[in-house]
Amino acid sequence: MLRKMTLAAFVCGMMMTTSAQSTELNELNPGDKAPSADMKMTNIDGQEWSLVDVAGENGLLVMFSCNTCPFVVGREGRSEGWEGRYNQVAGMAREQGIGTALVNSNEAKRKGDDSMEQMKLRAMEAGYIMPYLVDNGHKLADAFGARTTPHVYLFDSEFRLVYRGSIDDNVNSAEEVKETYLQDAMTRMAEGKKVKPAVTKAIGCSIKRVS
């Protein structure tokens, strides 16, 4: 459960989250294979990547994200946001032979805050160490049933889902995290153990879809 999230700081984000939760989407369940794994998406460097291209020998981590959601980038003086932990979990994934993809599916904001140019700027400012891919028409997000930014999905070497949900239990401060859901899932997967919990609630802003 997220702690110390102030209403004033995140009321807009929570309203968008509620909207996302009301959208009818078929979410992936543990054991499901990664859909649309061969679909090519454009990276901020202009290269085309699929999830198959990104995957490592031991698995794949997909994180749906964006450029402006306070749950991602934080709210000055009130929250760090989860973006500051992206490189940490991606680095841990790399050490375990897991490839990481950051995916922007906000099609409704593609001509604004989530344009390719803004994605390039965001990646540079945050120092992303993973590909940051454009999901045109939110096709990948729809296939995954992804709802929020952020929303994370961890797959094993056979592209079977072992974990989906939040990175950890505290968007406000990495120092106050008590449940490192994603890191624990990667560790247990590497050890050949069943991931527990395999599903947590993804909390953030809704992915901005178009009709």
HELIX and SHEET records of a PDB file:
HELIX    1   1 LEU A    7  SER A   22  1                                  16    
HELIX    2   2 LEU A   51  VAL A   54  1                                   4    
HELIX    3   3 PRO A   70  VAL A   73  1                                   4    
HELIX    4   4 GLU A   83  ARG A   85  5                                   3    
HELIX    5   5 TYR A   86  GLU A   95  1                                  10    
HELIX    6   6 GLU A  107  LYS A  109  5                                   3    
HELIX    7   7 MET A  116  ALA A  126  1                                  11    
HELIX    8   8 ASN A  136  HIS A  138  5                                   3    
HELIX    9   9 LYS A  139  PHE A  144  1                                   6    
HELIX   10  10 ALA A  174  GLU A  176  5                                   3    
HELIX   11  11 TYR A  181  ALA A  190  1                                  10    
SHEET    1   A 7 GLU A  48  TRP A  49  0                                        
SHEET    2   A 7 MET A  41  ASN A  43 -1                                        
SHEET    3   A 7 TYR A 132  VAL A 134 -1                                        
SHEET    4   A 7 ILE A  98  ASN A 104  1                                        
SHEET    5   A 7 GLY A  59  SER A  65  1                                        
SHEET    6   A 7 HIS A 151  PHE A 155 -1                                        
SHEET    7   A 7 LEU A 161  GLY A 165 -1                                        
SHEET    1   B 2 THR A 148  THR A 149  0                                        
SHEET    2   B 2 CYS A 205  SER A 206 -1                                        
END                                                                             
